[in-house]
Amino acid sequence: MREITSGVTAYRTWHDMARALPRLTQRVEIETALDELEHLFEVIPPAMQAYAERVIEASRKKLAALKS
């Protein structure tokens, strides 16, 4: 995982993961990404949390779809 030293780095990580989400097809890939996203959510600036919540929710939906 990237070291979070500024909002810019955290934003870039979120951006990269949001772009990668459509390409993730394996349960383990999605779970790993979701774990990282949830960890980042705890350390990102509050101003970024609304965007982060949307990415996390999309990840959870994709994971749920694989499990059903």
N, C-alpha and C positions, 0 to 999 in steps of 0.2 A: 504494500500500500504506500502511496505517496505521503511524504511528511507534510502535515498541514502547518504552514508557517504564516499564511496570510489568507485573506478572503479570496484573493485572485487564484491562488493554488487550489483552494477548496472548490471554487467555482469551476475551474478547469477540470478537476476530477469529476464533479457532478456532470458537467457537459459531456465529457468523454464517456462516462458510464451511461448516460441517457442515450447517446448515439449508438452505443454498443448493444443496448437492450434488445432491439429487434433481431439481432444476429444470434443471441443466446438461445439455444434450443435444448440443452441438457439441464435436467433438474439441478445437478451439482453446480453448474455454471451460474444459474440464476440464484441459487441459495448463497453462493460465495459473493456474488455481486450485491445481493440484498444485505448480507452481513456487513459488507464494507460501507454500503450506503447508510445503514442504520448507525454504524459507528460514527461516520462523518457527521450525521445529523446532530449528534451530541456536541460536536465541537465547532460547528459552523456558526457564523454570525446570524443573529435572529432575522436579519433582513433577507437571508437566503432560504429560510425554512419553508416558505410557501412553495417555492420551486422544488425544493427537496422533497416535500411531502408528495407532490405529484409524481415524481420519479419513483419514490418508494411504493406508492400505491400501484403504479403501472407494473412494477416488478412483482408485487404480491399477486396481482391479478394473473400475470403470466405464469407464475408458479402454481397458483390454484388451478389454472386451466390444464396444466400438465398432470396434476394429481387426480383430476376427475376423469 
